[in-house]
C-alpha cells in the first residue's frame, strides 16, 4: 500500500509539473520593463549611429518632430515586440503567448499586433492586469490570449547569458560610435582647429598628425557660466601632451568660441 501511495504521489507531481502555468502579474510587468529598456537602448543606439553633422548645434533648434521620432521609435518597438511569438523580456523570463482556447497554438501575427496596440493605454492595462486572477490584461481578453510560463524555455543560466550578450552588444556599439559622434560636433571641430593652429603643438602634430583619445563635456546652454571642455592627446602615449580646450556656446550666429587652450605633458599629468 505504501508503495502504491508513493507511486500515485510521484505521478501527481509529474502531471503538476507538465500542467500549463499562467505567468504572474509581477513577472509580466518585469518582462515589459525589460522590453522598454531594450526599446530605449535600441532607439538611443540608432540616434548615435545616424547622428547628423553639428548635432550639438542642431539640438538648440530641435523641435517637437525630433522628439516624436525618438519616442515614436520606442513605441514602434513595443508594438512589434512580440512579432516572433514572444518579446525579448518574455524570452529572458521564460514566458510565451498562447491562445486561451488551445495552449498549443500561438496567436496570429495580426493578433499580436492588435494586443500590443493597447499598450498605448498602459495605465488601464496595468490596472486590469493586476486585478485579473489569471494576470490577463484587456488585450488578452479581447483577442483570446494568455501568457504562460514556457515549459520548453532555455535554462536559466543560458537566458542570463543571452541577456548579458544583448547588453554587451549595445555597450559595444556605443563605444564603437562614440568617437564618430564626438567628431561630428561643432564643438570638437572648433577645438581641433584651435589645436592644429596652436604654435606649441605644431612639432608634435608634424610627427604624429592624428589627434587621439577625444573626450568631451558639453554644456549646450548659450552663454553658460561654466565652459565646455574638449580633451585630446596630441603626440605619443608617453611623450605627447594632454590638451584641454575650453569653449562656450554663443548665439548670433550660433557657434562655439574658444576661451582657452591648455597643453600639459602626459608625464606631468600622470604624476
Secondary structure as UniProt FT lines:
FT   HELIX           2..18
FT   HELIX           25..49
FT   TURN            53..54
FT   HELIX           55..58
FT   HELIX           59..61
FT   HELIX           64..79
FT   TURN            80..84
FT   HELIX           88..93
FT   STRAND          95..99
FT   TURN            100..101
FT   TURN            103..104
FT   HELIX           109..117
FT   HELIX           118..121
FT   HELIX           122..131
FT   TURN            133..134
FT   HELIX           138..143
FT   STRAND          145..149
FT   TURN            151..152
FT   HELIX           156..176
FT   HELIX           178..183
FT   HELIX           186..196
FT   HELIX           199..201
FT   HELIX           202..207
FT   STRAND          211..217
FT   TURN            222..223
FT   STRAND          228..234
FT   TURN            237..239
FT   STRAND          241..250
FT   TURN            251..254
FT   STRAND          255..265
FT   HELIX           266..270
//
